[in-house]
């Protein structure tokens, strides 16, 4: 296991394990506070993220930040945001199973280091990789599953909400369920006082 998050990031930025490295501009390692105990996992970088090297900075990212703010969270303070694949799949296609497999160890190392108590999967790709292969977002969004003391939940991907705003109300109720889960798990606050929602 990596003893430092900085070293993990440095190594990840050099990764050439799959062919996505040929077309990327930047590796998008992740964003937020690595001392947070809530981890959000998206699918993979889009165009804006590829160009800037930052996770969720496009319109989807702005929408995600709105939901976070609504429940008293922020990427600066108390969440970390990562992706299943760290390099942009061309034309924003779904990452292929072999690309996901090549990239998996980076997320595993991030999880080992962050040790989140709650993981929120943003969209089908993340939920099927992390929660269950046949996870259906429309049916199971907002439901928490416990695994080895960590709570896993899947919700809509922000890009899907931009395409289909009718699902925004469901997404909002998932974030409210998250706020309740945070209160239950952390009793409203944590050791480092980060979660006072
Ligand atoms: N979509 C994702 O899944 N991740 C990002 O970082 C940006 C868009």
Boltz pocket constraint, residues with backbone or C-beta under 6 A from the ligand:
constraints:
  - pocket:
      binder: B
      contacts: [[A, 28], [A, 42], [A, 43], [A, 44], [A, 45], [A, 46], [A, 49], [A, 54], [A, 55], [A, 56], [A, 57], [A, 60], [A, 82], [A, 83], [A, 122], [A, 159]]
      max_distance: 6.0
